[in-house]
Amino acid sequence: MRVTTLGSVATHDHAAARVEGVRRRNLALAVRVISAEPGPVSRAHIAARTGMTRSTASSLVDDLVGAGFVQETGTASRTGSGRPATTLELATHRFAGLGIEVNVDYLAASLLDLSGTVRHRASEARDLRGSSPEDVLGHVGEIVEDVAAEARRQDLELVGACLAVPGLVGPSDGHLTLAPNLGWEDVDLVPRLERMPALAGLELRVGNEANLAALTERTAIRDRESFVYVSGEIGVGAAVVIDGRVSAGRHGWAGEIGHNPVDLTGPSCSCGGRGCLEQYAGLDAILRASGSTEPLVTPLGGESTTERIVARARSGDMATRRALQQAGSALGVVLAGTLNVLDLDRVVLGGTYRVLAPWVSPPLEEQLSSRVIGARWSPVRVGVASVPGEAPVLGAALSVVDRVLADPLPWVERERRSPQVRQLAADL
């Protein structure tokens, strides 16, 4: 008679967990190699880059192809004897991440497949200042239903959703502590998202819009660069990226530069303070300073206010140019303090600043060169974002895709169990 002791069971469980851990890491590593290359790669290339044996790499790739993570695209040109290698790339036909954004004057959604290709986008202009979360999320639900229906039409399975909001968001629970420009405070967003039928059963997350927008700087993230990403619309926010990773701080609230003071006796701000950066460098402030009375509309909200500002600046309108000069100087003062604290030397201008850079950058750079203490030895580089105004919603979708690609094992195992489940259903 065979006797099984608790010790032998524990040893067996430990060994099984170790094997699963190795398999999880190897699958993620194979996906990382494929996603990092600008073009298709071969199984042999994966083996060479990871140190795996060719048989191990080939077996993992077969699992990834079967699970819908990777697709075979053709054959590579032969460089020696033997059959040409089959080339691989991230799949575009099976899974998609859903990004959602609530901003001050628009709602947006975006659907991305695993390769990062945008499969569908939608936006709706709405003035959401002082709005009710319940009313806004009701409209969000309608957009989400439409985008989910489009995913089904394209035979794409949603693997998760992320909501981008302009405010203080907890890093783990998605709790929105404060969104001053929306007028929202202490809102649990995830339970509200869970009630949307199209999102049932999905992993749901909420993030700060600037932090998510920074994820669209894919080359810098991949190369593990460090920078401050500035997101400017009606509000002004920032993301701190250290070695390719967004650093959200202890509470998830890092980067709120829009509420750093420029003038302690300046105009009142929606956050309750006075003289905040937003009152000098946000779109509302730029319009006020230029003397414009036109209604403010951000890029995804319809006809862009930013384009009208650009047109006036190009035509030589001095009030508009002075307003942009003031915005750039105020932004430079606050960013100089940020860079001094963090020891960073790169700024990426996103959102409306991406378009206004020709007028905002010179005064901004002037302040940085005179106020950043290390600028003499390491001059601050200022550039524009690689993605225009839709960066937050795209970043939200990318965050979903990145999380799935970082751990393919559950999806591989689900695919392996599918024939057994189908057979069980048939037997019943």
The 8 nearest C-alpha neighbors of each residue, nearest first, counted from 0:
[[1, 2, 3, 4, 7, 5, 8, 6],
 [2, 0, 3, 4, 7, 8, 5, 6],
 [1, 3, 4, 0, 7, 5, 8, 6],
 [4, 2, 7, 1, 5, 8, 6, 0],
 [5, 3, 6, 7, 2, 8, 9, 1],
 [4, 6, 8, 7, 9, 3, 10, 11],
 [5, 7, 9, 4, 8, 10, 3, 11],
 [6, 8, 10, 4, 9, 5, 11, 3],
 [9, 7, 11, 5, 6, 10, 12, 4],
 [8, 10, 12, 6, 7, 11, 13, 5],
 [11, 9, 7, 13, 8, 12, 6, 14],
 [10, 12, 8, 14, 13, 9, 7, 15],
 [13, 11, 9, 15, 14, 10, 16, 8],
 [12, 14, 10, 16, 11, 15, 9, 17],
 [13, 15, 17, 11, 16, 12, 10, 18],
 [16, 14, 12, 18, 17, 13, 11, 19],
 [17, 15, 19, 13, 14, 18, 20, 12],
 [16, 18, 20, 14, 15, 19, 13, 21],
 [19, 17, 15, 21, 20, 16, 22, 14],
 [18, 20, 22, 16, 17, 21, 23, 15],
 [19, 21, 17, 23, 18, 22, 16, 24],
 [22, 20, 18, 24, 23, 19, 25, 17],
 [21, 23, 19, 25, 20, 24, 26, 18],
 [24, 22, 20, 26, 21, 25, 408, 19],
 [25, 23, 27, 21, 22, 26, 28, 20],
 [24, 26, 28, 22, 27, 23, 29, 21],
 [25, 27, 29, 23, 28, 24, 22, 59],
 [26, 28, 30, 24, 25, 405, 29, 406],
 [29, 27, 25, 31, 26, 30, 24, 32],
 [28, 30, 26, 32, 31, 27, 25, 45],
 [31, 29, 33, 27, 28, 32, 34, 26],
 [30, 32, 28, 34, 29, 33, 35, 27],
 [33, 31, 29, 35, 30, 34, 28, 45],
 [32, 34, 30, 31, 35, 36, 88, 29],
 [33, 35, 31, 32, 36, 30, 89, 88],
 [36, 34, 32, 33, 31, 37, 221, 30],
 [35, 37, 38, 34, 33, 32, 39, 40],
 [38, 36, 35, 39, 34, 33, 40, 88],
 [37, 39, 36, 40, 88, 33, 87, 34],
 [38, 40, 87, 88, 86, 41, 36, 37],
 [41, 39, 86, 87, 44, 33, 38, 88],
 [42, 40, 86, 44, 43, 87, 85, 84],
 [41, 43, 45, 44, 57, 56, 46, 40],
 [44, 42, 46, 41, 45, 53, 47, 56],
 [43, 45, 47, 41, 42, 46, 48, 40],
 [46, 44, 42, 48, 43, 47, 49, 29],
 [45, 47, 51, 43, 49, 44, 53, 56],
 [48, 46, 44, 45, 50, 49, 43, 51],
 [47, 49, 45, 46, 50, 44, 32, 51],
 [50, 48, 46, 51, 47, 45, 28, 29],
 [51, 49, 47, 46, 48, 52, 45, 53],
 [52, 50, 46, 49, 56, 55, 53, 47],
 [51, 53, 55, 54, 46, 56, 50, 47],
 [54, 52, 56, 46, 55, 57, 43, 51],
 [53, 55, 57, 52, 56, 58, 51, 46],
 [56, 54, 58, 52, 57, 53, 51, 59],
 [55, 57, 53, 59, 54, 46, 58, 51],
 [56, 58, 54, 60, 55, 59, 42, 53],
 [59, 57, 61, 55, 60, 56, 54, 62],
 [60, 58, 62, 56, 61, 57, 26, 55],
 [59, 61, 63, 57, 62, 58, 64, 56],
 [60, 62, 64, 58, 59, 63, 65, 57],
 [63, 61, 65, 59, 60, 64, 66, 411],
 [62, 64, 60, 66, 68, 65, 61, 69],
 [65, 63, 69, 61, 67, 66, 62, 70],
 [66, 64, 62, 63, 67, 61, 414, 411],
 [65, 67, 63, 411, 64, 414, 68, 62],
 [66, 68, 64, 65, 93, 69, 63, 90],
 [69, 67, 63, 90, 66, 64, 89, 70],
 [70, 68, 89, 90, 64, 63, 88, 67],
 [69, 71, 90, 64, 88, 87, 89, 72],
 [70, 72, 87, 86, 73, 85, 88, 69],
 [71, 73, 86, 87, 70, 88, 74, 85],
 [74, 72, 86, 85, 71, 75, 87, 84],
 [73, 75, 85, 86, 84, 83, 76, 72],
 [76, 74, 84, 83, 86, 77, 85, 73],
 [77, 75, 83, 78, 74, 84, 79, 85],
 [76, 78, 83, 79, 75, 82, 84, 80],
 [79, 77, 76, 80, 83, 75, 81, 82],
 [80, 78, 77, 81, 83, 82, 76, 84],
 [79, 81, 82, 78, 77, 83, 84, 76],
 [82, 80, 83, 79, 77, 84, 78, 76],
 [81, 83, 84, 80, 77, 79, 85, 74],
 [84, 82, 77, 75, 74, 76, 81, 85],
 [85, 83, 75, 74, 41, 86, 82, 77],
 [84, 86, 74, 73, 41, 75, 71, 83],
 [85, 87, 41, 40, 74, 73, 39, 72],
 [86, 88, 71, 39, 40, 72, 70, 41],
 [89, 87, 39, 70, 69, 33, 90, 71],
 [88, 90, 69, 114, 68, 70, 113, 34],
 [91, 89, 69, 70, 68, 92, 113, 88],
 [90, 92, 112, 113, 114, 93, 89, 94],
 [91, 93, 90, 155, 94, 154, 112, 67],
 [92, 94, 155, 67, 156, 91, 154, 90],
 [95, 93, 156, 155, 112, 157, 113, 158],
 [96, 94, 112, 157, 111, 156, 155, 158],
 [95, 97, 396, 399, 111, 400, 159, 158],
 [98, 96, 160, 110, 396, 109, 159, 161],
 [97, 99, 396, 395, 109, 392, 161, 108],
 [100, 98, 108, 162, 392, 107, 161, 163],
 [101, 99, 163, 107, 392, 162, 106, 164],
 [102, 100, 106, 164, 163, 105, 107, 103],
 [103, 101, 105, 104, 164, 100, 106, 165],
 [102, 104, 127, 128, 181, 105, 126, 180],
 [105, 103, 126, 125, 127, 102, 124, 300],
 [104, 106, 124, 125, 300, 102, 123, 103],
 [105, 107, 101, 123, 122, 100, 102, 124],
 [108, 106, 122, 100, 121, 99, 123, 105],
 [109, 107, 99, 121, 98, 120, 100, 392],
 [108, 110, 120, 98, 119, 97, 393, 392],
 [109, 111, 97, 119, 118, 117, 96, 120],
 [112, 110, 117, 95, 96, 116, 115, 118],
 [111, 113, 95, 115, 114, 91, 116, 94],
 [112, 114, 115, 400, 91, 95, 90, 89],
 [113, 115, 89, 112, 116, 91, 90, 34],
 [116, 114, 113, 112, 111, 117, 397, 400],
 [115, 117, 111, 114, 112, 118, 113, 91],
 [118, 116, 111, 119, 110, 115, 112, 109],
 [119, 117, 110, 111, 116, 112, 120, 109],
 [118, 120, 110, 117, 109, 121, 146, 111],
 [121, 119, 109, 108, 110, 122, 118, 117],
 [120, 122, 108, 107, 109, 119, 123, 142],
 [123, 121, 107, 106, 108, 299, 124, 105],
 [122, 124, 106, 105, 300, 107, 125, 121],
 [123, 125, 300, 105, 104, 301, 106, 122],
 [126, 124, 104, 105, 127, 123, 300, 106],
 [125, 127, 104, 128, 103, 105, 124, 130],
 [128, 126, 130, 103, 104, 125, 181, 129],
 [127, 129, 181, 130, 126, 103, 180, 182],
 [128, 130, 182, 181, 127, 131, 183, 180],
 [131, 129, 127, 128, 181, 132, 182, 135],
 [130, 132, 134, 133, 135, 129, 183, 127],
 [133, 131, 135, 134, 136, 130, 183, 186],
 [134, 132, 136, 131, 135, 137, 191, 130],
 [133, 135, 137, 131, 132, 136, 138, 130],
 [136, 134, 132, 138, 137, 133, 131, 139],
 [137, 135, 139, 133, 138, 134, 132, 140],
 [136, 138, 134, 140, 135, 139, 133, 141],
 [137, 139, 141, 135, 136, 140, 142, 134],
 [140, 138, 136, 142, 137, 141, 143, 135],
 [139, 141, 143, 137, 138, 142, 136, 195],
 [140, 142, 138, 144, 139, 143, 145, 137],
 [143, 141, 139, 145, 144, 140, 146, 138],
 [142, 144, 140, 146, 145, 141, 147, 139],
 [145, 143, 147, 141, 142, 146, 197, 140],
 [144, 146, 148, 142, 143, 147, 149, 141],
 [145, 147, 149, 143, 148, 144, 142, 150],
 [148, 146, 150, 144, 149, 145, 143, 197],
 [147, 149, 151, 145, 146, 150, 144, 152],
 [148, 150, 152, 146, 147, 151, 153, 145],
 [151, 149, 147, 155, 153, 148, 152, 154],
 [150, 152, 154, 148, 153, 149, 155, 147],
 [153, 151, 149, 150, 154, 148, 155, 147],
 [152, 154, 150, 151, 155, 149, 92, 118],
 [155, 153, 151, 152, 150, 156, 93, 92],
 [156, 154, 150, 93, 94, 153, 151, 95],
 [155, 157, 94, 95, 93, 158, 154, 150],
 [156, 158, 95, 159, 96, 94, 155, 97],
 [159, 157, 96, 95, 156, 94, 201, 160],
 [160, 158, 202, 201, 96, 157, 399, 203],
 [161, 159, 97, 203, 98, 96, 399, 204],
 [160, 162, 204, 98, 395, 205, 203, 99],
 [161, 163, 99, 205, 100, 98, 206, 204],
 [164, 162, 100, 208, 206, 207, 205, 99],
 [163, 165, 208, 207, 101, 166, 100, 102],
 [166, 164, 208, 207, 178, 102, 163, 167],
 [165, 167, 178, 177, 164, 207, 168, 175],
 [168, 166, 252, 177, 176, 175, 178, 207],
 [167, 169, 175, 174, 173, 207, 206, 251],
 [168, 170, 173, 251, 174, 171, 172, 250],
 [171, 169, 251, 173, 172, 168, 250, 206],
 [172, 170, 169, 173, 174, 204, 251, 168],
 [171, 173, 174, 169, 170, 189, 204, 205],
 [174, 172, 205, 169, 168, 171, 204, 170],
 [173, 175, 187, 169, 172, 168, 176, 186],
 [176, 174, 168, 186, 185, 177, 167, 187],
 [175, 177, 185, 184, 167, 174, 168, 186],
 [176, 178, 184, 167, 166, 175, 183, 179],
 [177, 179, 166, 183, 181, 180, 165, 182],
 [180, 178, 182, 270, 181, 269, 177, 183],
 [179, 181, 182, 178, 128, 269, 103, 234],
 [182, 180, 128, 129, 179, 183, 178, 103],
 [181, 183, 129, 179, 180, 178, 128, 184],
 [184, 182, 178, 181, 177, 179, 185, 186],
 [183, 185, 177, 176, 186, 178, 182, 175],
 [186, 184, 176, 175, 177, 187, 183, 174],
 [185, 187, 175, 184, 188, 174, 176, 183],
 [188, 186, 174, 189, 175, 190, 185, 173],
 [187, 189, 191, 190, 186, 174, 192, 173],
 [188, 190, 192, 191, 187, 193, 173, 203],
 [191, 189, 193, 192, 188, 187, 194, 203],
 [192, 190, 188, 189, 193, 194, 187, 195],
 [193, 191, 189, 194, 190, 195, 188, 198],
 [192, 194, 190, 191, 195, 199, 189, 198],
 [195, 193, 192, 191, 196, 190, 199, 198],
 [194, 196, 193, 192, 198, 197, 140, 199],
 [197, 195, 199, 198, 194, 193, 144, 140],
 [196, 198, 195, 144, 199, 147, 143, 140],
 [199, 197, 196, 195, 201, 193, 200, 192],
 [200, 198, 196, 201, 197, 193, 195, 194],
 [199, 201, 198, 202, 193, 159, 203, 197],
 [202, 200, 159, 199, 198, 203, 158, 160],
 [201, 203, 159, 160, 200, 204, 158, 198],
 [204, 202, 160, 161, 159, 201, 189, 205],
 [203, 205, 161, 173, 162, 160, 206, 189],
 [206, 204, 162, 173, 161, 163, 203, 189],
 [207, 205, 163, 168, 162, 208, 164, 211],
 [206, 208, 164, 210, 163, 209, 165, 168],
 [207, 209, 163, 164, 391, 211, 165, 210],
 [210, 208, 212, 211, 237, 238, 230, 207],
 [211, 209, 238, 213, 207, 208, 212, 245],
 [210, 212, 394, 208, 213, 209, 214, 391],
 [213, 211, 391, 390, 394, 209, 214, 210],
 [214, 212, 215, 210, 211, 216, 228, 209],
 [215, 213, 394, 216, 212, 211, 217, 210],
 [214, 216, 217, 213, 394, 212, 390, 386],
 [217, 215, 214, 219, 213, 218, 220, 385],
 [216, 218, 220, 215, 219, 221, 214, 222],
 [219, 217, 221, 220, 216, 222, 223, 215],
 [218, 220, 222, 224, 221, 217, 216, 223],
 [221, 219, 243, 217, 223, 222, 218, 216],
 [220, 222, 218, 223, 219, 217, 243, 35],
 [221, 223, 219, 220, 224, 218, 243, 242],
 [243, 224, 222, 242, 220, 221, 219, 225],
 [223, 225, 242, 243, 219, 222, 220, 226],
 [226, 224, 241, 242, 240, 243, 223, 343],
 [225, 227, 345, 240, 346, 343, 239, 228],
 [228, 226, 239, 346, 238, 240, 347, 229],
 [227, 229, 347, 238, 237, 213, 346, 348],
 [230, 228, 237, 348, 349, 236, 347, 227],
 [231, 229, 349, 350, 236, 209, 237, 235],
 [230, 232, 235, 350, 351, 352, 234, 229],
 [233, 231, 234, 351, 282, 281, 350, 235],
 [234, 232, 282, 281, 283, 231, 235, 103],
 [233, 235, 232, 281, 277, 231, 257, 236],
 [234, 236, 257, 231, 277, 230, 281, 232],
 [237, 235, 230, 255, 257, 256, 209, 229],
 [236, 238, 229, 254, 228, 209, 230, 255],
 [237, 239, 210, 228, 254, 209, 227, 240],
 [238, 240, 227, 246, 245, 254, 226, 241],
 [241, 239, 245, 225, 244, 226, 246, 243],
 [240, 242, 225, 244, 243, 245, 246, 239],
 [243, 241, 223, 224, 225, 244, 240, 220],
 [223, 242, 244, 220, 224, 241, 240, 225],
 [245, 243, 240, 241, 242, 246, 220, 223],
 [244, 246, 240, 239, 247, 241, 210, 238],
 [247, 245, 239, 248, 240, 244, 241, 253],
 [246, 248, 251, 253, 252, 245, 249, 239],
 [247, 249, 251, 253, 250, 246, 252, 254],
 [248, 250, 251, 247, 252, 253, 170, 246],
 [251, 249, 252, 248, 169, 170, 247, 253],
 [250, 252, 247, 170, 248, 169, 249, 253],
 [251, 253, 167, 250, 247, 248, 168, 254],
 [254, 252, 247, 248, 255, 251, 238, 246],
 [253, 255, 237, 238, 256, 236, 239, 252],
 [256, 254, 236, 257, 253, 237, 258, 252],
 [255, 257, 259, 258, 254, 236, 237, 235],
 [258, 256, 235, 276, 277, 255, 236, 259],
 [259, 257, 275, 256, 276, 255, 260, 277],
 [258, 260, 256, 275, 257, 276, 261, 333],
 [261, 259, 275, 274, 262, 276, 258, 263],
 [260, 262, 274, 275, 276, 329, 263, 259],
 [261, 263, 274, 265, 264, 260, 275, 273],
 [264, 262, 274, 265, 273, 260, 261, 275],
 [263, 265, 262, 274, 273, 266, 267, 261],
 [274, 264, 266, 262, 273, 263, 267, 275],
 [267, 265, 274, 273, 268, 278, 264, 275],
 [266, 268, 273, 272, 274, 265, 271, 269],
 [267, 269, 270, 272, 271, 273, 275, 266],
 [268, 270, 271, 179, 180, 267, 272, 182],
 [269, 271, 268, 179, 272, 258, 180, 267],
 [272, 270, 269, 268, 267, 273, 179, 258],
 [271, 273, 268, 270, 267, 275, 274, 269],
 [274, 272, 267, 266, 265, 268, 275, 263],
 [265, 273, 275, 262, 266, 260, 263, 261],
 [276, 274, 260, 258, 259, 277, 278, 273],
 [275, 277, 257, 278, 279, 261, 258, 259],
 [278, 276, 281, 257, 280, 279, 275, 235],
 [277, 279, 284, 276, 275, 280, 281, 274],
 [278, 280, 284, 277, 276, 326, 281, 329],
 [279, 281, 326, 277, 276, 284, 278, 285],
 [282, 280, 277, 233, 284, 234, 283, 235],
 [281, 283, 233, 285, 284, 232, 286, 280],
 [284, 282, 286, 281, 285, 233, 287, 295],
 [283, 285, 287, 281, 279, 278, 282, 286],
 [286, 284, 282, 288, 322, 287, 283, 289],
 [285, 287, 289, 291, 283, 284, 288, 282],
 [288, 286, 284, 290, 289, 285, 291, 283],
 [287, 289, 322, 285, 290, 286, 284, 318],
 [290, 288, 319, 318, 286, 322, 287, 291],
 [289, 291, 287, 288, 286, 292, 318, 319],
 [292, 290, 286, 289, 293, 287, 288, 319],
 [293, 291, 294, 290, 286, 287, 295, 289],
 [292, 294, 291, 295, 286, 304, 296, 290],
 [295, 293, 296, 292, 304, 291, 286, 283],
 [294, 296, 304, 293, 297, 283, 282, 303],
 [295, 297, 304, 303, 300, 294, 301, 302],
 [296, 298, 300, 303, 299, 304, 232, 295],
 [299, 297, 303, 300, 388, 301, 296, 302],
 [300, 298, 301, 297, 105, 122, 388, 389],
 [299, 301, 124, 105, 297, 298, 296, 104],
 [300, 302, 299, 303, 298, 124, 296, 297],
 [303, 301, 304, 296, 298, 300, 297, 306],
 [302, 304, 298, 305, 297, 306, 296, 301],
 [303, 305, 307, 296, 306, 295, 297, 308],
 [304, 306, 308, 303, 307, 309, 351, 297],
 [305, 307, 309, 303, 304, 308, 310, 302],
 [306, 308, 310, 304, 305, 309, 311, 303],
 [309, 307, 305, 311, 306, 310, 312, 304],
 [310, 308, 306, 312, 307, 311, 313, 305],
 [309, 311, 307, 313, 308, 312, 306, 314],
 [312, 310, 314, 308, 316, 313, 309, 307],
 [313, 311, 309, 315, 314, 316, 310, 320],
 [314, 312, 310, 315, 311, 309, 316, 308],
 [313, 315, 311, 312, 316, 310, 309, 317],
 [314, 316, 312, 313, 317, 311, 320, 319],
 [317, 315, 311, 312, 319, 318, 314, 320],
 [316, 318, 320, 319, 315, 321, 312, 289],
 [319, 317, 289, 321, 320, 316, 322, 290],
 [320, 318, 289, 322, 317, 321, 316, 312],
 [319, 321, 317, 323, 322, 318, 312, 324],
 [322, 320, 324, 318, 323, 319, 317, 325],
 [321, 323, 319, 325, 288, 320, 285, 289],
 [324, 322, 326, 320, 325, 321, 359, 327],
 [325, 323, 321, 327, 322, 326, 359, 362],
 [324, 326, 322, 328, 323, 327, 329, 321],
 [325, 327, 280, 323, 329, 279, 324, 328],
 [328, 326, 359, 363, 330, 362, 324, 325],
 [327, 329, 331, 362, 363, 325, 330, 326],
 [330, 328, 332, 326, 331, 327, 325, 279],
 [329, 331, 327, 333, 328, 332, 334, 326],
 [330, 332, 363, 328, 366, 334, 329, 333],
 [333, 331, 329, 335, 330, 334, 366, 328],
 [334, 332, 330, 336, 335, 331, 337, 329],
 [333, 335, 337, 331, 336, 332, 330, 338],
 [336, 334, 338, 371, 332, 367, 337, 333],
 [335, 337, 339, 334, 333, 338, 340, 332],
 [336, 338, 334, 340, 335, 339, 341, 333],
 [339, 337, 341, 343, 335, 340, 342, 336],
 [338, 340, 336, 342, 337, 341, 371, 335],
 [339, 341, 337, 338, 342, 336, 343, 335],
 [340, 342, 338, 343, 339, 337, 336, 239],
 [343, 341, 339, 338, 340, 344, 373, 337],
 [344, 342, 338, 341, 345, 226, 225, 339],
 [343, 345, 379, 380, 378, 338, 342, 377],
 [344, 346, 380, 226, 379, 381, 343, 227],
 [347, 345, 381, 227, 226, 228, 380, 382],
 [348, 346, 228, 382, 383, 384, 381, 229],
 [349, 347, 383, 229, 353, 352, 384, 382],
 [350, 348, 230, 353, 384, 352, 229, 383],
 [349, 351, 388, 231, 230, 352, 353, 232],
 [350, 352, 353, 231, 354, 232, 355, 349],
 [353, 351, 355, 354, 350, 356, 348, 349],
 [352, 354, 349, 383, 348, 351, 356, 350],
 [353, 355, 352, 351, 356, 305, 350, 357],
 [356, 354, 352, 353, 357, 358, 359, 351],
 [355, 357, 359, 360, 358, 353, 352, 354],
 [358, 356, 355, 359, 360, 361, 354, 353],
 [359, 357, 356, 360, 355, 323, 361, 324],
 [358, 360, 327, 356, 323, 361, 357, 355],
 [359, 361, 363, 356, 362, 358, 364, 357],
 [362, 360, 364, 363, 359, 365, 358, 357],
 [363, 361, 365, 328, 327, 364, 360, 324],
 [364, 362, 331, 327, 360, 328, 366, 361],
 [365, 363, 367, 361, 366, 362, 360, 368],
 [364, 366, 362, 368, 363, 367, 361, 369],
 [367, 365, 331, 369, 363, 364, 368, 370],
 [366, 368, 364, 370, 335, 371, 369, 365],
 [369, 367, 365, 366, 374, 370, 371, 364],
 [368, 370, 366, 367, 371, 365, 372, 374],
 [369, 371, 367, 335, 368, 366, 372, 332],
 [372, 370, 335, 367, 374, 373, 339, 368],
 [371, 373, 374, 370, 339, 375, 369, 368],
 [372, 374, 375, 371, 376, 377, 378, 339],
 [373, 375, 378, 377, 371, 376, 372, 368],
 [376, 374, 373, 377, 378, 372, 368, 371],
 [375, 377, 374, 373, 378, 372, 379, 344],
 [376, 378, 374, 375, 373, 379, 344, 380],
 [379, 377, 374, 375, 376, 380, 344, 368],
 [380, 378, 344, 345, 374, 377, 381, 367],
 [379, 381, 345, 344, 346, 378, 382, 347],
 [382, 380, 346, 345, 347, 379, 383, 364],
 [383, 381, 347, 348, 346, 380, 384, 345],
 [382, 384, 348, 347, 353, 349, 385, 381],
 [385, 383, 349, 386, 348, 347, 353, 382],
 [384, 386, 216, 383, 387, 215, 349, 217],
 [385, 387, 384, 390, 215, 388, 389, 216],
 [388, 386, 389, 390, 350, 385, 384, 353],
 [389, 387, 350, 390, 298, 351, 386, 299],
 [388, 390, 387, 391, 392, 393, 299, 386],
 [389, 391, 212, 393, 388, 392, 386, 394],
 [392, 390, 212, 394, 208, 211, 393, 389],
 [391, 393, 395, 98, 100, 394, 99, 390],
 [394, 392, 390, 396, 395, 391, 397, 98],
 [393, 395, 211, 397, 212, 391, 214, 392],
 [394, 396, 98, 392, 398, 161, 393, 397],
 [397, 395, 98, 97, 96, 393, 399, 398],
 [398, 396, 394, 400, 399, 395, 401, 393],
 [397, 399, 401, 395, 396, 400, 394, 402],
 [400, 398, 396, 96, 402, 397, 401, 159],
 [399, 401, 397, 403, 96, 402, 398, 113],
 [402, 400, 398, 404, 403, 399, 397, 405],
 [403, 401, 405, 399, 400, 404, 398, 406],
 [402, 404, 400, 405, 401, 406, 407, 399],
 [405, 403, 401, 406, 402, 407, 400, 30],
 [404, 406, 402, 403, 27, 401, 407, 31],
 [405, 407, 404, 403, 27, 408, 23, 402],
 [406, 408, 410, 404, 409, 403, 411, 27],
 [407, 409, 411, 410, 23, 406, 412, 26],
 [410, 408, 412, 411, 407, 413, 406, 414],
 [409, 411, 413, 412, 408, 407, 414, 66],
 [410, 412, 408, 66, 414, 413, 409, 407],
 [413, 411, 415, 409, 414, 410, 408, 416],
 [414, 412, 410, 416, 415, 411, 409, 417],
 [413, 415, 417, 411, 412, 416, 66, 410],
 [414, 416, 412, 413, 417, 411, 418, 419],
 [417, 415, 413, 419, 414, 418, 420, 412],
 [416, 418, 420, 414, 419, 415, 421, 413],
 [419, 417, 421, 420, 416, 422, 415, 414],
 [420, 418, 422, 416, 417, 421, 423, 415],
 [419, 421, 417, 423, 422, 418, 416, 424],
 [422, 420, 418, 424, 419, 423, 417, 425],
 [421, 423, 425, 419, 424, 420, 418, 426],
 [424, 422, 426, 420, 425, 421, 419, 427],
 [423, 425, 421, 427, 422, 426, 420, 419],
 [426, 424, 422, 423, 427, 421, 420, 419],
 [427, 425, 423, 424, 422, 421, 420, 419],
 [426, 424, 425, 423, 422, 421, 420, 419]]
